[in-house]
Structures are given as C-alpha cells and as structure tokens.
Amino acid sequence: MPGLATQVERYSVVIAIGGVAIRLNTSDPDFIEMLHGRYAGFVSAETDAEFDFDLDLAQPSGNRDADVSVCYRSGRWLLERGDFRAEWEPAAGKGRIRQTANPYSIDAVLRIVHTLVLAKQGGFLLHSASAIRNGKAFLFAGVSGAGKTTISRLAPADATLLTDEISYVRKQGDGYVAFGTPFTGELAKLGENKSAPVAVLYLLAQGPENKIEPVAAPDAGRELLGNMLFFAEDQEMVHWAFQAACDFVHRVPVHRLTFLPDTRVWEMIG
C-alpha cells in the first residue's frame, strides 16, 4: 500500500572477547553467518551486550591497508580506514559501522574498540602469542618474524593456545589476566576462549641456542609499548598506554627468550 514503509529485518550476533560483549546488527543474513564462522567459540548465546553496533555493508571505497584514523570528538569516537567508517558513543553504549563485506574490516573495528575499552582499565592488546600451561598464561611478544607463529606451533599438547598473534591483557587486582582471542596470525587458528593469570612476558628473539635473560624494567617498558596495539590520536589515551606499560613491567616478570625452532624451548617455559 502506498505510503507504508517496508520493515527491514535485522539479524544480530553477540561476540564476547575478554569478557566484553559486543552486539552487531545487520540486515544481511549471509554476513551474520560469516561472523558466526569467523568468531566461532567467541559467539555468545546471551542477548545482552555491553556495546551495540548497527552495521551497514557498502561497496569498497578505499584500501584496507591504508592508515587507520581514530579520534575523539564531542563524546564519540570516530574510526576510519579506506574500507570502513565507524562512530561509537561509549556513554550510550551504541555505535554505527559502515564497511565492506570482507571480514578484515570488522576485525579491525573490533580490535580498535577493544583497545579503547581496555585502555581505561589499564589493559591492552599486544602483538604477541599467548598460551596457558599449568594454570598460568605466558605471553610471547615480538614484531613480525620474531617467532610468534613458531613458538605457537611448537607448543606441547598440554598447552592451550590463546592466540598466535594478538594477546588480550586485562588488569585484575594486583596482576594481569590473558584471554583468548579470535584474532589470528599465520596459523589461521582461533585461540581458545579461556583465560589465566599472566606469569611471564617473553620478548622473542631467534638465535643459536635456547636461553632466557631478564630484561630491566625501563627496557621492558619500551619494548612492551612498541608491541602494544595503539590507534587513537588522543593525548589521554597516550597517557593511559604509557601508564599501562609501566604498571605491567613492575608487576610481571619480563624476560628475553632466545630460541631455536624446536620443541625443547618449551622445556624452559612454565
């Protein structure tokens, strides 16, 4: 009948990472199905979510390898890259995403949102592999090629892989807890949706022998900052990131792990 608006059906999925639940709503059921597969193990059966994003799919408008812009204006965060544009109002718990249909776009948005959430809590996302063994979490940080994938691939059967690429670290009491993430590296294997207290951060280096050496707090802090995911063009966020790195290295042992690419390295870990 003329004059009546057509009701567009919306589909939703709640993705919970690190205890933070984000609901994504879209009119595209195929995209929702893709999200269920991509974030398997991190899709929550609960309908409640801390943050709610309406997601609209659009044709590619730019290069997803372009630089990310993240800035805060008038109570909301603006997130932008060639393949997505998002607005998020934390106080209201709501946001909107306009992006291409590829999964890398939503991956990037989720990583940015989580870094912003964690920053205020003294936590961070870190370029590192992480695994649980004997009830403790171990982080293995390093730039591309440092050995994150290798150390993950060499992990023994009694180790639970949390991630081979992006570790999720939250401050809890006097220590830190590492959570599994669906953000994958070369292994292309989702981490387990589990958590454990962080025992040690290892800074990776490959060399002629297996050895572990302590790293002084100032050096550890600098290297930690260099491996933290950070996107925001905001002075307050810079302060929080710096404070988070300082607090972490004074509460958690940091060692340099030089290793050969064989399973014997795990005899030294945990």
N, C-alpha and C positions, 0 to 999 in steps of 0.2 A: 504494500500500500504506500503510495507517495507520502513523503513527509516522515516516515518512520525510519529511524537509524538502525542499521544492521548491527546486532550484538556480535562482537568478535570473541571467539572462545580463547581463553588464555590457559596455558599449561605452566606448571611450576615444578621446580626441583630445589631441595634444600641441600646444600653442600657444606658439611661441617669439617673444618680443618683446625687443629689446635684448640678445639673446644669452642670455636667461633662459628656460628651457623649463619650462612648467607642464603637467602632465597632468591632464585632467578625466575622471573616470569616472562613468558613469551607466547606469541600466537603460533609459533612454528613447532609442531609436534616432533618433526624429524630432528630438529636441533636439541630438543629436550631428550630425545632418545640417545643422541650422540653424547650429551652430557652424562647421562646415566652410565654409559660405557666408559667414557674417559675418566670419570671420577668414581669408578666402582670401588666400594669399600669406604668411601667418604660421603656417599649419599645417605642422608638421614631420613628415617621413617617419620620423624617428628615434623609437624607442620609449623611449629613456632620457629622463628629465626630472629637473630639479633638485628640483622640488616636485610632490607628488601629492595631488590633492583628490578625495574622493568627493563626488558631487553628487546630492542628492535634490530632486526637484521637489515643491512643495507649493502649495496654493491661496493666493491673496493674503491677507496678514494685516495689511497696512498700506499707507501711502502711500510710493511710491518717492521722492517729493520731500521726505520728512521728513529731519531731520538725521541724519547718519551718526555712529555711536559706534564708536571704535576705541581699545581699551585692552589693556594687557599684564598678565596675571595668571598666576602660577605656571608660567612658562615657555611660555605660549602667548598668541597674540593673539586677541582676541575682536572680531569685526567685525559690526556690526548696523545695519540700517535697516528700515523697515517691510516691505520686500519681500525681505529676505534676512537670514540669520544664519549666520556662519561662524566656525569655530575653526581656528587654524593653529599648529602647533608647529614653528617653524623648525629647531630642532636635529634633529628626527626627519625633517624634510622632508615632513610629512604634514598634511593638514587635511580638514575636512568642511564642505560648504556646503549649506544648506537654503534654497531660494529659489523664487520664482515662475518660470514658464516664459518670461517675457519676456527679451529679450537685454540690456536695460538693467541688470538685476540682475547678471549675470555680468560685464558691462563694469565696473560699479562695484567688484566684488570684485577683479578683475584689476588695476585701477588702484591700489587700496589696497595690495594685496600688492606690486606693483612699487615703490610709493613707499617701503615699509618695507625692501625689499631694497636699493634704491638709496641710502637714507639712510646706511646703514653704510659705503657705499663712496664717499661724497662726491658722489653724483649726485642727480638729481631729475627729476620730471615737471613740465612747465611749461606754463601756459596760453599757448601760442604756436604759430604756424605755423612750419614749417621746410622748407627746400629745399636741395638740393645743386646747385651750379653751379661749373664748372671745378674739380671735385675738393674743394670746400670747402662746409661747411654754414653756412647763415645762419638765425638764429632771429629771429622777429618776434613780440614779446610784447605783450600788452595785454588789457584787460578786454573783455567782450562789447561789440561795437560799435566797437572801436578800429580795426578794419581787417584782422584776420587772414584772414578769408574773401576780402576784396577783394584783398589782396596775393597770395594764393594763386591766385586766378582770373586775375590779370594776369601771372602768371609766364610767361616765354618758353618756347619749345619745348625749348631746351637746358637747362632747369632740371628737376630731379627732385624732385617733391613728396614730402616725408616725412610731413607731416601738415598739416591746416589748423586744428588745434585743440589737440592735446596733444603736445608735444615730449618726447622721451626722451633725457636727457642723462646720460652716464656719464663719470666721471673716468678718464683714461687717461694715465699718465706725467705730464708737466708740463702737459698740456692736457685738452681735453674732446672727446668724440665724440657726435654726434647720430645717433640711429637712427630709422628709420621706425616708425610705429605704425598700428594699425587703428582708433584712436580718432578718430572723425570729427566734424566740425562741420557747418556749413550746406551745404558742398559735398557731404556724404554720400559722399565718395570715399576709399577706403582709401589710406593712404600706401604708398609703395614700401618693400619690406623691404630697405633699403640703409642705409649709414652713411658718414659722412665727418667729419673734424676740424672742430670749430666755429671759424669765423673771426671772427664778429661777432654780438653780440646787439643787435638794434634794438628800441627801445621805440617803439611806434607811436602816431602822432597824425595826424589828418587836418586839413589847413589849406589856405590859398590858394596855396601853392607847394610845390615839392619841395625839401627841404633836409635835410641831415644835420648834427647838432650833437653833440659829445662830451658825455658825462654823467660827472660826478665820481663817484669810487668810492662815497662814502657814500650819495649819492642813488641810484646804480645798484643798490647792495645792497638798499636799502629797496624799490625798485620790483621787483627780482627776487624778494624774499621775498613781496611782495604778489601775485605771479603764480604762485608755486610751489604745486603741489597738496600739501596737508598735511592729514592726518586724525587723527593719533594724539594721544591725551590722555596724553602721556608726556614728562617733562622731558628725558630723554636724547635723545629724538627732536627736541625743540625745539632743543637744543644742536647736534645734527648738522645740522639745516636751516640754522641761523644760520651755522655754520661753512662749510657748503657754499656759501652765498650770498657770504660774504666771500672765500673762496678763488677762486670763479669770477670775480668782478668785478676781482680783482687779476691774473688770468691771461688774461682775454678782453676785448677792447675792447667797450665798451657805448656806443651812440650813440642819440640820439633821431631817429627818422625821421618827418618831417612830409611828407605826400604827397597829391597829387591822385589821384583814381581813374582813372588811365590808364597805359598801358604804359611811358611814359617814365621812371617811377620806377625801373624795373629797369635803366636805363642807369647809374644811380648805384650799383647794388648789384653787388658782385663784379666 
